[in-house]
Amino acid sequence: IHGDVFRFPQNASLFCAAVGTGLQLMCTTFAVLAMALAGVVSTTRRGSILAACVVVYCLTSFLGGYASTNLYLKMRGGAWTRCTTLAATLFPLPTGVIFCVVNTIALAHGSTSALPFGTIVPLPLLYSCISVPLCLIGGSCAKNYGDHDFRAPTRTTKVAREIPTEVPWYRTRPFQMVIAGFLPFSAIYIELHYIFASMWGHEIYTLFGILLFAFTLLVIVSSFITVALLYFQLAREDHRWWWATFVNGGMTGVFIYVYSLFYYHHRSGMTGLLQSSFYFGYMAIVSFGFFLMLGSASFYLCLVFVKHIYSRVKCD
């Protein structure tokens, strides 16, 4: 399948935007954890880490726009502005929608956890005045100064070959997705319990060194398991690996959300519309962020792996 393995995926603009956004979120996470570990961000004052995440995410928007657009142009895409726009809105747009719904419910209940109007105003200003311009500048720099040569080691044929449909159940896509999500999740299960207790149990979390190590381990394990599953996928002559590697890598985010359901019913003691909306709304944002981060990291390692193994193929 050397003539099909570098056939670019469908919905390339969305795929590249997801990869670039995941890379941006990963850089944001590492930067915030490093600042918390160095004492730059207060770990005892609630809201300081969240504020640091918002500011660092806005400042790293240049990286997200550049990575998305550069990958899209390597795939010989023509509508690079659409890809850049998707990169600028893929994560902030659903986050903003969920926040508005949750905050409206809190205001309707008269909760003190609802953010007042004066606190909310700086958020769209940061996004529209810093994040979006930096993302567009990053996309423009990728268009004008980036390396747009994909350097595929084999030539892609004009007609895609047929993909075998009869495969054992343990090689099917759903089973691989479960394995890709469960194994990395099992590596962070214990640490995840303490993080949930800190987020929703009003406990102070201070072990940011261990958290940084656990997050690094999660990225490494997810990426290597995705590479292993990719090898089995290519062995059964299925060349549609682009979206498969991204989804397989990000499945741990789905498992985190499933674990949040267990935690809500058996550990949290939460009840009512207000608490449920806060919990499930913000956990959806966190899980989606993990999905993008781990999917992006897994894809980049799989891309290096595929280029390496097919550069050894001798063909005319």
Salt bridges, closest charged atoms under 4 A:
ASP4 OD1 - ARG7 NH2 2.62
ASP147 OD2 - ARG151 NH1 2.70
ASP149 OD2 - ARG151 NE 3.95
GLU237 OE1 - ARG161 NH2 3.11
ASP238 OD2 - ARG173 NH2 3.61
ASP238 OD2 - ARG236 NH2 3.70
ASP238 OD1 - ARG240 NE 3.23
